[in-house]
């Protein structure tokens, strides 16, 4: 029987492959292209999904976020607070995630992915019942948090793939 840890690692590995396929061959201009004036961009979607993964898994693991400790906040130089993950941001905020390269986005994502895989690969099934957030009713278990991050990442990577497809058709 496959362990829960290996299923989680496989899920995050699939997201990793998708992010790289999306970023492959894009120009900085394509990263910030919008399908309409209010739509998210590929740059914002990849930044956001990576920030949420970094934030949520660091919290669950009791470790600092790589966004800060590995200098990604400074390298991205975005005009947001260091705690910003993209949650609740406006269309105007989406526009500010600009001036990035596919390599920068992939570098941060890869750093977070490596830490994520190390964390989830070491989990036992008993670990998954641990409460990681008491601000909700019911309280959030580690398994619910990880499934939530996987779901969020999957939705955003799918949106980014859709945008890349639209851009290719327009070219």
VMD Tcl script that draws the C-alpha trace (Angstrom):
set ca {
  {0.00 0.00 0.00}
  {1.22 3.48 -0.83}
  {1.81 5.79 2.12}
  {0.03 9.10 2.48}
  {3.43 10.81 2.43}
  {4.24 9.35 -0.99}
  {0.83 10.40 -2.37}
  {1.41 13.94 -1.10}
  {4.93 14.03 -2.56}
  {3.61 12.77 -5.89}
  {0.94 15.49 -5.91}
  {3.48 18.23 -5.27}
  {5.83 16.71 -7.89}
  {3.04 16.88 -10.48}
  {2.50 20.56 -9.70}
  {6.26 21.09 -10.02}
  {6.29 19.57 -13.50}
  {3.31 21.67 -14.56}
  {4.86 24.91 -13.34}
  {8.02 24.20 -15.32}
  {6.08 23.31 -18.48}
  {4.18 26.58 -18.20}
  {7.24 28.75 -17.63}
  {9.26 27.04 -20.36}
  {9.81 29.34 -23.32}
  {7.89 32.33 -21.98}
  {9.15 35.88 -22.33}
  {8.86 38.46 -19.56}
  {6.15 40.12 -21.68}
  {4.15 36.90 -21.86}
  {4.43 36.49 -18.10}
  {2.45 39.71 -17.59}
  {0.00 39.36 -20.48}
  {-3.67 39.41 -19.51}
  {-6.56 37.77 -21.35}
  {-8.63 40.78 -20.28}
  {-8.01 43.91 -18.24}
  {-8.94 42.29 -14.92}
  {-7.43 38.82 -15.42}
  {-4.53 37.36 -13.48}
  {-1.20 36.95 -15.22}
  {1.03 33.89 -15.37}
  {3.63 35.76 -13.31}
  {1.12 36.56 -10.58}
  {-0.37 33.05 -10.58}
  {3.00 31.31 -10.24}
  {4.21 33.82 -7.63}
  {0.96 33.45 -5.67}
  {0.82 29.65 -5.71}
  {4.45 29.54 -4.61}
  {3.93 32.11 -1.85}
  {0.90 30.23 -0.50}
  {2.82 26.93 -0.53}
  {5.83 28.54 1.16}
  {3.66 30.30 3.77}
  {1.37 27.39 4.61}
  {4.00 24.65 4.70}
  {6.48 26.75 6.68}
  {3.74 27.40 9.22}
  {2.83 23.71 9.40}
  {6.47 22.64 9.66}
  {7.38 25.34 12.17}
  {10.09 26.71 9.90}
  {10.70 30.17 8.44}
  {9.50 31.00 4.96}
  {12.07 30.75 2.19}
  {10.63 34.00 0.80}
  {12.56 35.73 3.59}
  {15.36 33.38 4.64}
  {16.59 32.64 1.12}
  {16.33 36.25 -0.07}
  {13.48 35.81 -2.56}
  {11.62 38.82 -1.18}
  {14.60 41.02 -2.03}
  {15.22 39.41 -5.43}
  {11.60 39.83 -6.52}
  {11.52 43.43 -5.24}
  {7.72 43.58 -5.35}
  {5.98 46.55 -3.73}
  {4.15 44.40 -1.16}
  {4.64 43.67 2.51}
  {6.92 40.73 3.16}
  {3.92 38.74 4.44}
  {1.91 39.17 1.21}
  {0.92 35.93 -0.50}
  {-1.47 37.34 -3.09}
  {-4.56 36.35 -1.14}
  {-7.17 39.09 -1.51}
  {-5.10 41.17 -3.91}
  {-6.76 43.41 -6.46}
  {-6.35 43.55 -10.22}
  {-4.08 46.57 -9.68}
  {-1.89 44.46 -7.38}
  {-1.70 41.72 -10.01}
  {-0.29 44.30 -12.42}
  {2.53 45.07 -9.96}
  {3.92 41.54 -10.26}
  {6.05 42.52 -13.21}
  {9.67 42.72 -14.29}
  {10.21 39.05 -13.47}
  {11.74 36.30 -15.56}
  {10.68 32.68 -15.89}
  {14.00 31.73 -14.29}
  {13.36 33.85 -11.19}
  {9.86 32.43 -10.75}
  {11.13 28.87 -11.28}
  {14.02 29.42 -8.86}
  {11.74 30.43 -6.01}
  {9.27 27.68 -6.87}
  {12.04 25.05 -6.98}
  {13.38 26.20 -3.60}
  {9.91 25.89 -2.05}
  {9.28 22.58 -3.80}
  {12.50 21.08 -2.41}
  {11.53 22.09 1.12}
  {7.97 20.84 0.60}
  {9.09 17.41 -0.59}
  {11.51 17.06 2.34}
  {8.70 17.94 4.76}
  {5.93 15.76 3.33}
  {8.21 12.78 2.66}
  {9.06 12.58 6.36}
  {5.42 12.55 7.54}
  {3.77 9.55 9.12}
  {0.05 8.94 8.82}
  {-0.32 9.94 12.48}
  {1.27 13.33 11.75}
  {-1.58 14.17 9.38}
  {-4.10 14.44 12.24}
  {-2.10 17.18 13.97}
  {-3.99 20.48 14.32}
  {-2.13 23.27 12.50}
  {-4.69 26.09 12.62}
  {-7.24 26.73 15.35}
  {-8.70 29.88 13.79}
  {-11.30 27.78 11.95}
  {-14.18 25.60 13.09}
  {-13.42 22.81 12.90}
  {-9.72 23.31 13.50}
  {-7.52 22.58 10.49}
  {-5.48 19.38 10.49}
  {-2.20 19.01 8.68}
  {-3.86 16.73 6.13}
  {-6.57 19.31 5.40}
  {-3.93 22.06 5.05}
  {-1.83 20.01 2.63}
  {-4.85 19.03 0.52}
  {-5.90 22.69 0.49}
  {-2.48 23.80 -0.78}
  {-2.46 21.08 -3.43}
  {-5.95 22.12 -4.56}
  {-5.04 25.81 -4.67}
  {-1.79 25.13 -6.53}
  {-3.56 22.87 -9.01}
  {-6.23 25.47 -9.76}
  {-3.68 28.23 -10.29}
  {-1.34 26.12 -12.40}
  {-4.34 25.21 -14.57}
  {-5.23 28.88 -14.94}
  {-1.65 29.67 -15.94}
  {-1.69 26.84 -18.50}
  {-4.92 28.22 -19.95}
  {-3.36 31.68 -20.30}
  {-0.27 30.23 -21.99}
  {-2.54 28.41 -24.44}
  {-4.45 31.61 -25.23}
  {-1.18 33.47 -25.78}
  {0.10 30.79 -28.16}
  {-3.13 30.95 -30.19}
  {-2.89 34.73 -30.44}
  {0.68 34.60 -31.74}
}
mol new
graphics top color blue
foreach p $ca { graphics top sphere $p radius 0.5 }
foreach p [lrange $ca 0 end-1] q [lrange $ca 1 end] { graphics top cylinder $p $q radius 0.2 }
display resetview
